[in-house]
């Protein structure tokens, strides 16, 4: 928004119709002491108008991220401002790198588990291994972590997940296997460019001894 570029927006703004690229350029240059090309000014105007549209209903309890993919206008709503900001930064990063974006950019682990199963487990693993993975997934992984979005699976979250399993009576060998399956899931997520790195690799695994 304009505030991000050093331009104050009046608190009573409810319509962006009067904002023009020329007006943005005029106010930007004295504040930032730098020239602003017309394309960037047009983009700022579009963002402000979109923001004004989103504020018209007076609902300040949700945060929406909007972006374009080709001729399509996509959007996603968040209850938490920090989540919206993080997602917006990821959208911008991928746009700059030329990556494709989709509404399911940041799915939950439960949602991604089906994709992981079809991409890796079914084509690469034997039937008896698939059965073992399914049991670990359904009993020890998704009930605890399924609701988390992939980018929310931080080392902090995973350390607490590991401790929860161990203090809940799950044996060390089983916890080790569950973490191995989870690491496999996130490895595929990295390969599919859903997440940048695998946080499970940073988690200390329990001993293999029973």
PyMOL commands that set and color helices and strands:
alter all, ss='L'
color gray80, all
select helices_A, chain A and resi 2-5+21-32+38-55+81-97+109-124+127-145+150-152+155-167+172-191+199-202
alter helices_A, ss='H'
color red, helices_A
select strands_A, chain A and resi 63-69+72-78
alter strands_A, ss='S'
color yellow, strands_A
deselect
rebuild
show_as cartoon
